């Protein structure tokens, strides 16, 4: 139930209408400034509202990003499994420490550089 709520909220908050609503709220709040004498309470209304909304949205965004990341990992794992010659040991790359990830990245970057150099020589 939370996942459905988070996804629905994510789509709604990411829409142009949500931005228009937020911008209109700020304009409405700012336009009431003279009416309330730009008081501390008037300023606290926008500060409190934006803090609460931001606090809640952070958790919703994290929940949807975690699910998206898991889905991407599953898809990439399937590709690694299906492609002949691919290192299936990389399926657990997200469990490696930072030093090992850096080493693998450098190794793959070096291999790609060598392949790119070879491809450029072939074109000449």
N, C-alpha and C positions, 0 to 999 in steps of 0.2 A: 504494500500500500504506500509506503514512504517513497519507493522508487518511482511509482507512477506520479505521485504528487511532485517529487523533485523534478522529473522530466517535464511535466506540464508547466511547472513554475519556470524552469529554465527556458523553455520555448517562449513563454509569455514575457519574461523579463528581458529576453534578448530581442524582442520585436521592436520595430520602429514605434509602435503605439505606446510601448512602455516608456521609451525615451520621451515621447511627446507628453505623456502623462506626468513624468518626473519634471520635465522642463516647465510645464504649466503649473505644477505645484510650487515650484520655486518662484515663478513669476507672481502667482497668487500670494504667496507668503511675503514676497518683497513689496508688493503693492499695498499690503496691509500695514507696513511699517509706520507710515505717518499716522494711521488710525490708532496704533498702540504706542506711539511716541518712541518707536525704535527701542523699546524697553528691553531689559535683560530677559524677562519672561518671553517676549516676542522672539528674541534670538535663540533662547533655549528650546523653543518649540521645534525649529528647524534642526538644531544640533541633535536633539534627542531623537527626532524622527529619522534622520539620516543615519545615526549611529545604530539604532535598532534594526532598520532595514538592512544596512550593510552587514551587521553581525549575523543575521539570519540567512542572508543570501550567500555568505561565505560557506556555510555548511551545505547548502543546497548545491552550490557549484562544485564543492569538493566531492560530494556524493556522486554527482553525474560524471565528473571527470574520472573518478576512480572506476566507475562502471565502463566508461569509454576506453580507458587504458587497458582494462582487463580484456575487453572485446578485441582491441587491436593486438594485444599479446597472443590471444588465441588464434587470430587470423595469421599472424606472422609465424607462429609455431607450426601451423598447418602447412604454410608455404615451405618452411624449412624441412619439414618432414617429407613433403611431396617432391621437392627438387633434388634430383640425383646429384651427388657431389657436395651438397650443402652440409655444413657442419651442424648436425642436429644437436650437438652439445651446447650450442648457443641458445637453445630453448630456455635454459635456466640463467641466462645472462643477467636478468634483473636481480638475481640473488647474489651476484658477485660483489666484492667490495670495489670501492672507487679506483684503487690502484690497478686492479685486474681489468676493470672496464676501460681505463685509460690505455693500458697495454694492448687490449684487443682493438680499440679504436685506432691506435697508431699503426698496428699491424695491418688492419683493413685499409687504412688510408694509404700506407706505403704500397700495398698490393694494387690499389686502384691507380696510384700514380704511375707505377710501372706499366700497367695495362694501358693507361692513357698515352704514355710515351710511345709504347709499341704501336698503338692504333694510329698515332700521328705520323710515325715513320712509315707505316704501311700506305697512308694516303699520299705521301710525297712521291 
